[in-house]
Amino acid sequence: MNTITKTAEIRNIEFLNSSIMFVHLTNDRTFIVPLDQFKDIKALTAEQKSEFEIIDGTNLSFLAIDEVYSLSELTGIE
């Protein structure tokens, strides 16, 4: 696991539009995640996107999707 994802945790997420998600980390970094790589997240409604859970600081889950995304997976840093 990379140092960036090992020492930082997900603080919050937000969506710019239906194509971009920002992942805000506890170390004050923000990653821009193109949702073309995560079609199931992209397909969520605005309400569904607001219903998410941060698990152990390093995983993200949406109530409407039966999938857990790791910080490494979202940022592309392994």
Residue, then its C-alpha position, 0 to 999 in steps of 0.5 A: m500500500n502506498t504511503i498516501t493511502k496508508t497514512a490518510e483516511i477519507r474525510n468526505i466526498e462530494f460530487l461536482n457533476s455526474s462525472i466527477m467525484f472528489v475524495h477529501l482526505t484527512n491529510d488535506r489532499t483531495f483526489i479527483v475521481p473520474l466516474d467513467q471508471f466507476k459506472d455504478i457510482k456514476a449511475l446513482t441519483a443525487e440522493q443515492k450519492s448522498e447516502f454513503e458510508i466511510i468504513d474504517g477511514t479507507n473504504l467507501s460504500f453507497l447504500a444503493i450499491d452492494e460494493v465497497y471501494s477502497l481508497s487505493e482503488l478510488t485513487g488508482i494508487e496501490 
